[in-house]
Amino acid sequence: MTEGAADRRRGLLLPPGVIQPFFLRFTREDWHVMAFIEGHPAYEAVEAMVREKPEGGWAIRAIITRHDQSQMDHLNEAELSAGMRGALREVFARNIDFTLDLTPTQPRARLAFMSGDDEPVVLSLTALGPPDPAGAGLSDPGGHSAVSSLPLMWRGASTLAADDTWVEIAGRRYEAPVRVLGPGRTAREGYLTRGHHMGVIRAGEVRLTPLRAPAALAPGGEWAFESDWREVVYRITGEARDGALAIERRGPLREVITARPVGERLELLAVAAPDADGLALSFAGDRFELAIDRQPLVTGRVASDGASITLAPDTPDWATRRPVRVQIAQADGATTFVTAVG
């Protein structure tokens, strides 16, 4: 085996008692609707990520972006709120109305909710046409939430907004800006997307207090932690021929982890949420890779000194401005992970 091949097998050595230190979240939405607005003194855009529930209705995360690039999240479901616990975000539980008219020529979407500042908000979007697979790809988040997340937003099929796209806030209507497409062709600064995958590493703080640990690092062993008055359980579910362990986080916030035992510590090879086809973070030597649906989207370098871990993206270009730093502090029988972005 060459030295390079040996490097590719090396993961990220974690401190004792740490299973995985990253604040990873992933959701698959059926729809994403977004409109930029002009003329509002504080806000620049309103958007929503929408998933159709099997029992009917919608699970919705509605976001308002301010001119300073900070954001407010509005969630209509407890499961969505649980995924935000510990995140460096403004988060509000809200009832949210959403309607979708899939008229073939010009689909329409309407969103209505009460903002975190207690203002009625209505987004009404008319699309240029049906979402087109030609509009698929990785979205550039620009400066939105530049210090609170490293987001990977993958569009399945997308189309621009047309005229009659606007946002009403506190009873006042704001138009979506005009976008010139070519001679005599215009659209509005907004989007309707069918099939939207959102993976993210969030800034925030998580504290874990150990409740139990496995007697041996072997299938069937479990770690249990208390976090925010809830129990977090990781279970070893398998072992590969090379000694790497498969570890799963139980409960609604599922994770799957591949790690190799090094004494009583773990060498992290990969962590994914909620599974390998969701958001997957993997390590090989001093390199890391972030993928969605097993498609690499962000790559870069990883460095660790035991008390901190830094992910420094080098592709794509917009991600280079969002390095991730995780500080790990172990004291008073607990471990605290503080993640910063940017």
C-alpha positions, 0 to 999 in steps of 0.5 A, a space after each residue: 500500500 502506498 503512503 497516499 493510500 494509507 492517508 486515504 484510510 485515515 479519519 479524524 481522531 476524536 477526544 475520549 467520549 465524543 461520538 461525533 461533534 458536528 451540528 448536521 441537519 438534513 431535510 428533503 422538501 417537496 417545494 421551495 418558494 422564494 421572492 426578493 422584495 424592494 422598498 422594505 426598510 428591514 427585509 430583503 427576501 421571504 422564502 419557505 421550504 415546504 414538505 407534504 406530510 403523508 397524513 395531509 397538510 404541510 411541514 413548513 419552514 418560512 424564512 425572512 432575510 433582513 438587509 443585514 443578512 440575518 434571518 428569522 425562522 418560522 416553523 409550523 411543526 414540533 419536529 422541525 423545531 426540535 431540529 433547530 434546538 441549540 442552533 444560532 438562529 431566531 426561531 419562532 413556532 407559527 401557524 403557516 398557511 400554504 396553497 399551491 396551484 399547479 396550473 401548467 402554464 403559470 403555477 402559483 404559490 401563496 404563503 401566509 404567516 405571522 413574523 417573529 416581529 408580529 407582522 402579518 406576512 403574505 408571499 404570492 408568487 406566480 411562476 414563469 412556467 412549470 419548474 424545469 430540470 434545466 434549473 437544477 443545481 447547487 444554490 449559492 446562498 450569497 451572504 444570507 446567514 453567513 455566520 450561522 450556517 454552511 448550507 447546501 441547497 440542491 434544486 431538483 427543478 426550478 423556474 423564475 418568478 413572473 409578474 404578479 409576484 409580491 410580498 405583503 408585510 403588515 398590510 403594505 405590498 412590496 413588489 419583487 424586483 424586475 430581472 432582465 433576461 434578454 431583449 424584451 424578456 423579463 422575470 421577477 427575482 423569485 423562484 419556485 422549485 420542485 424537489 429541494 434538498 437542504 443539508 447544513 452545518 449550523 452554528 450553535 451550542 450543544 451540551 452532552 452529559 454522559 449517562 452510560 457507555 458501552 462496556 466494549 466497542 462492539 455491536 450492541 453497545 450503546 452510549 446515552 447522553 442527556 441534552 437539553 433534558 432529552 436522552 440522546 442514544 448512539 448504538 453500535 449496529 455493526 462492525 466491518 472487516 477492517 474494524 470500522 464500526 457502524 453507529 446509529 443515533 436513535 430517535 427523530 434526529 437520525 445519524 449514521 456514523 462510521 468510526 474506527 476504535 483507537 483505544 478508547 477513542 474513535 477515529 471518525 470516518 464519516 457521519 451522515 444525517 439521516 442516512 448515507 443518502 442525506 447529508 454526508 460528511 466524510 474524512 480522508 487524511 487532512 481532507 473532508 467532503 460534504 455530499 448530498 445523495 452521495 454527490 460531492 458538493 463541498 470539499 476542503 481541508 480539516 485540521 484538529 488540535 484535540 480541543 477544536 476542529 476546523 473545516 476550511 472549504 476550498 470548493 465551491 468558491 462561495 463556501 470558502 467564506 464559511 469555514 466551520 470551527 468546532 470548539 470541544 470543552 470537557 468539564 464537570 462530567 459533560 462535553 460542550 460543542 460550540 460551533 462557529 461559521 464564517 
